[in-house]
Amino acid sequence: MTAWADGDALADAVAAPALARFLFTAEEVAQALAVSTTLVRQLTLTGELPCRRIGRLVRYTTTDIEAFVHSFDDRGYQ
């Protein structure tokens, strides 16, 4: 049994989340969605797949990807 000087220190250490990844490349999104990188880029250009631009870099958040996937819930695949 480990003795802690502060009883909450163990709880804080266990509860502290690791730094999560926030931004993904077109290649990573394509792999996650099981589509081609070209399709991801086309969907980005048409505005169907939202993205974040950092200078000339294009990156996607999990929120962007989830919004795109959930957009098919209402309208289905067309």
C-alpha positions as CSV (number, residue, x, y, z in Angstrom):
1,M,0.0,0.0,0.0
2,T,1.4,3.4,-1.0
3,A,1.2,6.3,1.4
4,W,0.3,9.6,-0.1
5,A,1.0,12.9,1.7
6,D,-2.1,14.3,0.2
7,G,-5.0,11.9,0.1
8,D,-6.4,13.5,-3.1
9,A,-3.0,13.2,-5.0
10,L,-3.8,9.7,-6.1
11,A,-7.2,10.6,-7.3
12,D,-5.8,13.6,-9.2
13,A,-3.1,11.5,-10.8
14,V,-5.6,8.9,-11.9
15,A,-8.2,11.4,-13.1
16,A,-5.8,13.6,-15.1
17,P,-6.3,12.8,-18.8
18,A,-3.4,12.4,-21.2
19,L,-3.1,15.0,-23.9
20,A,-5.5,13.9,-26.5
21,R,-5.0,14.4,-30.2
22,F,-7.1,17.2,-31.6
23,L,-6.2,17.5,-35.3
24,F,-6.0,14.9,-38.1
25,T,-4.7,15.0,-41.6
26,A,-6.7,14.1,-44.7
27,E,-4.9,10.8,-44.9
28,E,-5.8,9.9,-41.3
29,V,-9.4,10.9,-41.9
30,A,-9.5,8.8,-45.1
31,Q,-8.2,5.8,-43.2
32,A,-10.7,6.3,-40.4
33,L,-13.6,6.5,-42.8
34,A,-12.4,3.8,-45.1
35,V,-12.4,6.1,-48.2
36,S,-9.7,7.5,-50.4
37,T,-7.7,10.6,-49.6
38,T,-8.9,12.1,-52.9
39,L,-12.6,11.8,-51.7
40,V,-11.7,13.4,-48.4
41,R,-10.2,16.3,-50.3
42,Q,-13.1,16.6,-52.7
43,L,-15.6,16.6,-49.8
44,T,-13.5,19.3,-48.2
45,L,-13.5,21.5,-51.3
46,T,-17.3,21.2,-51.7
47,G,-17.8,22.1,-48.0
48,E,-19.4,18.7,-47.1
49,L,-16.6,17.8,-44.8
50,P,-15.7,20.7,-42.5
51,C,-12.1,21.4,-41.8
52,R,-9.7,23.8,-40.0
53,R,-7.1,25.7,-41.9
54,I,-3.8,26.6,-40.2
55,G,-1.9,28.6,-42.7
56,R,-1.9,26.4,-45.7
57,L,-2.4,23.2,-43.8
58,V,-5.8,21.6,-43.7
59,R,-6.7,19.6,-40.6
60,Y,-9.8,18.0,-39.3
61,T,-11.2,17.7,-35.7
62,T,-13.1,14.8,-34.3
63,T,-16.1,17.2,-34.2
64,D,-15.7,17.8,-38.0
65,I,-15.6,14.1,-38.7
66,E,-18.5,13.2,-36.5
67,A,-20.6,16.0,-38.0
68,F,-20.0,14.7,-41.4
69,V,-20.8,11.1,-40.5
70,H,-24.0,12.2,-38.6
71,S,-25.1,14.3,-41.6
72,F,-26.1,11.0,-43.2
73,D,-28.4,10.1,-40.3
74,D,-31.1,12.5,-41.6
75,R,-30.7,12.4,-45.3
76,G,-29.1,9.0,-45.9
77,Y,-26.6,8.3,-48.7
78,Q,-27.5,10.2,-51.9
